[in-house]
Amino acid sequence: MMKSKIAKSGPFVLLGLILLALVFLNAFWQDQWLDSDMAAEMIFSRLLAEEGHIFGTADWYYSTEFRVLYTQLVMTPLFSFMDSWHLIRMLTNVTAYVLMLLSYFYMMKPLKVRRSLTVLTGAILLLPFSETMITHMQMGNTYMVHVILLFFFFGMFLRLVKRAESHLVRMWVVRILYVLLAVVFGLSGVRYLLAMQCPLLIASVIYLMGSDEFQMFRRQFGVSQNWGKCWKSIWKSDKAVYLYYSLLGVLAAVAGYGVNVLWVSRKFVFQTYDATNFIAVYQGILWERVQNALGSLLMLFGYIPDKGFLSLRGLITLISFVLIGIFCYCGVRTWKNCKKSYGQHFFVVLFLAVALAVNVFVFVFTTSTMVPRYYITILIFALPMLAIYFGGEEPLLDRALTGMLLALCLCMSMAKVTLSFLTVDKNADKRAAAAYLEENGYDFGFATYWNANIVTELTDGKVEVGNILDPGSLEYFKWSSPVKYYEEAYHQGEVFLLLTAEEAQAYEEARALQNGEKVYEDGKYVIFVYENAHELMSFAE
């Protein structure tokens, strides 16, 4: 009886402890590894609150995406009655944790996996087992909303193809929400098309082609007069429903993307780069892309480059290989076991394989940007695969040993990353400069991008900083920043130029540095002050 209670309640207790630990980290060490990209979401949300908007505003320079459903939906209302940026980010992160777990549970319910396995694999979502995960998921919160939306969408897809919602009205509600979310995906840009729509359609086609009905058609085609009936039976089969709904999602997403191109991109200002092209597959370029794709995947799992083999970081790096090996092993075994029944469990593994293949193809054969965090939207679908494996037909000993090895690797990686997070403050040098600006009443100025928005968050919005490309040209870098920062009439009075020591040394002959008043220098940062923005910009070269 006692063992049964522990088995039932243990996973929930573990999940609760992980949540409490994350709340504790948010309360006392939240901004250790924040950067200007993450701070931009706070500045954007405050701007929305000031203007009375919730989804977007034309008074903002967007990066490359128009994020319809994102952290601003939580942050903006909080800014209407809170002044503490620390507390606002903390509450937003906690809200994201809860929604991410709920979305995962929602997705898992149609798969009918044991609740304990659903909870345990869901807990992995909250584990900071690599620097990429803690930076962009648990603390920085740049990817949790993407994960939430993908889980809800896939959960609705599984219900629709399984017809799990037998109630007619409920089924139509799910269909409508499914289409609306697909439109939002397209409206947001190409990210979701690569993460969900394209892999889902391809997986559905492959799934249908592997069905008994399609195989019967293959055998009858050109041989028997019954091939016409076999063809019709394909489109009446349960497997065809997967294709119908995946195609519906693609069409809705394409419609949303059309709105993005024809209306959103004209109403709102985006930073754009050259079009993504196919790479040249010679002179080592292809091999370099393959190396980068593999390296990014390893770093997502905790790989730490340029560290000693016989050090703690070297051990964590070895664990990243073991983790990838465990995921591959579980994936292969689950594929083989689930292919026999050819049901939803097999489709989940098939979708994971297709999503990985599609995205790696794009990473390797195009000039698209490639960084470790781009794999997050693929990795998350390995979690239901793990739940299916541990609840499957493999020998108990195999599952027990695999589970213990997985838990050991995750715990060791998490412990190392958490220790680094607690002891290494990547913003320590910025804090002193930000404090000087705030204490001396310098409330507006300019800096290069990675030193701009983060200063605003570190000072609870009291010091606003616009982006420049470099202190020589003083060219505005209009990326993730309010439009008003670049209007000369916005700020009256003294403005500052915040530079790193390296930037100040590299541009020591620049007119802006030669003519500015140096008011601060600590070996890491240098601050120059000017009478107003017009004077500063008059020194542009």
Secondary structure, DSSP 8 states (H G I E B T S, - for coil): -HHHHHHHHHHHHHHHHHHHHHHHHHHHHTTTT--HHHHHHHHHHHHHHHHT-SS--TTEEE-S---SSSTHHHHHHHHTT---HHHHHHHHHHHHHHHHHHHHHHHHGGGT--HHHHHHHHHHTT---SHHHIIIIITT-SSHHHHHHHHHHHHHHHHHHHT---SHHHHHHHHHHHHHHHHHHHHH-SHHIIIIIHHHHHHHHHHHHTSHHHHHHHHHTTT-TTHHHHHHHHHHSHHHHHHHHHHHHHHHHHHHHHHIIIIIHHHSEE---S---B---STTHHHHHHHHHHHHHHHHTT--TT--TTSHHHHHHHHHHHHHHHHHHHHHHHHHHHHTTTSHHHHHHHHHHHHHHHHHHHHHHB-----GGGGHHHHTTHHHHHHHHHTSSS-HHHHHHHHHHHHHHHHHHHHHHHHHHHH--TTHHHHHHHHHHHHTT--EEEEEGGGTHHHHHHTTTSSEEEEES-TTT--B--SSEEGGGG-TTS--S-EEEEEEHHHHHHTTTSHHHHHSEEEEE-SSEEEEEESSHHHHHTT--
